[in-house]
Amino acid sequence: MRLTRTAAVAASSEVAGDDGVRQPGGEVHAWLPGQNQTLCGLPLSRTRLRRFPHVPFDYSATDQLTGADPVGRICPRCLAAAGGRGGRRRQSWDRHSPRP
């Protein structure tokens, strides 16, 4: 299995989707396929997290979960490690009006 840089989902439970494909549910973590741990450092085997390599981890910090969502919680450490900061980019700092 090759290593990829696109994070997939590892979750504590699974739910059957409308089309019959299994979808993540419960607590959701970011996971790089080919590794045995989440981005926040939890080992997949010891925590019994299920892997979903077909589901990309595309959550952001501004996502709001409701009671109707099968996902109950998004790991904040995985969210920070995956770069889910709402699209803010780092810009270089410039002084526009320097002192004499």
TAKACOR-V424165 format. One record per residue. N is the residue number from 0. RES is the residue in three letters. OMEGA is omega as a letter, one per 20 degrees, with the letter a starting at -180 (* if undefined). D_FIRST is the distance of its C-alpha to the first C-alpha in Angstrom with 1 decimal. Layout:
BEGIN
n=N res=RES omega=OMEGA d_first=D_FIRST
n=N res=RES omega=OMEGA d_first=D_FIRST
END
This chain:
BEGIN
n=0 res=MET omega=a d_first=0.0
n=1 res=ARG omega=r d_first=3.8
n=2 res=LEU omega=r d_first=6.7
n=3 res=THR omega=r d_first=9.4
n=4 res=ARG omega=r d_first=13.0
n=5 res=THR omega=a d_first=14.0
n=6 res=ALA omega=r d_first=14.7
n=7 res=ALA omega=a d_first=14.3
n=8 res=VAL omega=r d_first=16.7
n=9 res=ALA omega=a d_first=16.9
n=10 res=ALA omega=a d_first=20.4
n=11 res=SER omega=r d_first=22.8
n=12 res=SER omega=r d_first=23.7
n=13 res=GLU omega=a d_first=23.1
n=14 res=VAL omega=r d_first=25.6
n=15 res=ALA omega=r d_first=25.9
n=16 res=GLY omega=a d_first=26.4
n=17 res=ASP omega=a d_first=29.2
n=18 res=ASP omega=r d_first=27.1
n=19 res=GLY omega=r d_first=25.7
n=20 res=VAL omega=a d_first=22.2
n=21 res=ARG omega=a d_first=21.4
n=22 res=GLN omega=a d_first=21.9
n=23 res=PRO omega=r d_first=21.7
n=24 res=GLY omega=a d_first=25.0
n=25 res=GLY omega=r d_first=26.7
n=26 res=GLU omega=a d_first=25.3
n=27 res=VAL omega=r d_first=22.5
n=28 res=HIS omega=r d_first=20.2
n=29 res=ALA omega=a d_first=17.8
n=30 res=TRP omega=r d_first=14.2
n=31 res=LEU omega=r d_first=11.3
n=32 res=PRO omega=a d_first=8.1
n=33 res=GLY omega=r d_first=5.9
n=34 res=GLN omega=a d_first=9.4
n=35 res=ASN omega=r d_first=11.9
n=36 res=GLN omega=r d_first=14.9
n=37 res=THR omega=r d_first=16.5
n=38 res=LEU omega=r d_first=18.0
n=39 res=CYS omega=r d_first=21.3
n=40 res=GLY omega=r d_first=20.0
n=41 res=LEU omega=r d_first=20.1
n=42 res=PRO omega=a d_first=17.9
n=43 res=LEU omega=a d_first=16.3
n=44 res=SER omega=a d_first=17.3
n=45 res=ARG omega=r d_first=20.9
n=46 res=THR omega=r d_first=21.7
n=47 res=ARG omega=r d_first=20.5
n=48 res=LEU omega=r d_first=18.9
n=49 res=ARG omega=a d_first=17.3
n=50 res=ARG omega=r d_first=14.1
n=51 res=PHE omega=a d_first=14.7
n=52 res=PRO omega=a d_first=11.8
n=53 res=HIS omega=a d_first=14.4
n=54 res=VAL omega=r d_first=17.0
n=55 res=PRO omega=r d_first=17.2
n=56 res=PHE omega=a d_first=19.0
n=57 res=ASP omega=r d_first=22.1
n=58 res=TYR omega=r d_first=24.8
n=59 res=SER omega=a d_first=27.6
n=60 res=ALA omega=a d_first=30.2
n=61 res=THR omega=r d_first=32.8
n=62 res=ASP omega=r d_first=31.3
n=63 res=GLN omega=a d_first=33.8
n=64 res=LEU omega=r d_first=32.8
n=65 res=THR omega=r d_first=35.5
n=66 res=GLY omega=a d_first=36.2
n=67 res=ALA omega=r d_first=35.0
n=68 res=ASP omega=r d_first=31.4
n=69 res=PRO omega=r d_first=29.0
n=70 res=VAL omega=a d_first=27.4
n=71 res=GLY omega=a d_first=29.8
n=72 res=ARG omega=r d_first=28.6
n=73 res=ILE omega=a d_first=26.3
n=74 res=CYS omega=a d_first=25.4
n=75 res=PRO omega=r d_first=27.4
n=76 res=ARG omega=r d_first=25.5
n=77 res=CYS omega=r d_first=22.2
n=78 res=LEU omega=r d_first=24.3
n=79 res=ALA omega=a d_first=25.7
n=80 res=ALA omega=r d_first=22.4
n=81 res=ALA omega=r d_first=20.9
n=82 res=GLY omega=a d_first=24.1
n=83 res=GLY omega=a d_first=25.8
n=84 res=ARG omega=r d_first=29.3
n=85 res=GLY omega=r d_first=30.7
n=86 res=GLY omega=r d_first=30.3
n=87 res=ARG omega=r d_first=32.5
n=88 res=ARG omega=r d_first=31.9
n=89 res=ARG omega=r d_first=33.2
n=90 res=GLN omega=r d_first=36.3
n=91 res=SER omega=a d_first=38.3
n=92 res=TRP omega=r d_first=41.6
n=93 res=ASP omega=r d_first=44.8
n=94 res=ARG omega=a d_first=48.4
n=95 res=HIS omega=a d_first=50.5
n=96 res=SER omega=a d_first=53.9
n=97 res=PRO omega=r d_first=54.2
n=98 res=ARG omega=r d_first=57.2
n=99 res=PRO omega=* d_first=60.0
END
